[in-house]
Amino acid sequence: MGRAGAALLFVGLGVAPASAHDWYQGLRNPAGELCCGVRDCAPVAECVVEGREGIVHRGVCVAIPADRLVPMPSPDGRAHLCTRPHPTLGERIVCVILPGSA
């Protein structure tokens, strides 16, 4: 499928190809660290682990670190996770944005 076909597909689905997740840009966690760009963030499922609010990351329910929870609700009503590569952990959580969190 060519670029024009992909753009039409996105329009047909009601999703803008470039702006669907532009709201991640400039977002910071409570520690002041930039969350990420479009490639580092994605919607995730919510869960409960040990009585705490969590998110599903790589198939595992993990508790949300308080210093990574962005104090604003996600604009699309879904939970989102932003990660970055880490030399020993493989990947680390940078930001979590929940629907209705504030």
TAUR-V540590 format. One record per backbone hydrogen bond with DSSP energy under -0.5 kcal/mol. NH is the residue of the N-H (numbers start at 1). CO is the residue of the C=O. If there is no record, write none. Layout:
nh:NH co:CO
nh:NH co:CO
This chain:
nh:6 co:2
nh:7 co:3
nh:8 co:4
nh:9 co:5
nh:10 co:6
nh:11 co:7
nh:12 co:8
nh:13 co:9
nh:14 co:10
nh:14 co:11
nh:15 co:10
nh:20 co:16
nh:22 co:19
nh:24 co:21
nh:25 co:22
nh:27 co:24
nh:29 co:33
nh:31 co:67
nh:32 co:29
nh:35 co:27
nh:40 co:37
nh:41 co:37
nh:42 co:81
nh:44 co:79
nh:47 co:54
nh:49 co:52
nh:52 co:49
nh:54 co:47
nh:55 co:62
nh:56 co:45
nh:57 co:55
nh:57 co:60
nh:60 co:57
nh:62 co:55
nh:62 co:60
nh:64 co:53
nh:65 co:63
nh:68 co:65
nh:69 co:65
nh:69 co:66
nh:70 co:68
nh:70 co:96
nh:72 co:70
nh:74 co:98
nh:77 co:74
nh:79 co:44
nh:80 co:97
nh:81 co:42
nh:82 co:95
nh:83 co:40
nh:84 co:92
nh:86 co:90
nh:90 co:86
nh:91 co:89
nh:92 co:84
nh:94 co:82
nh:95 co:82
nh:96 co:68
nh:97 co:80
nh:101 co:98
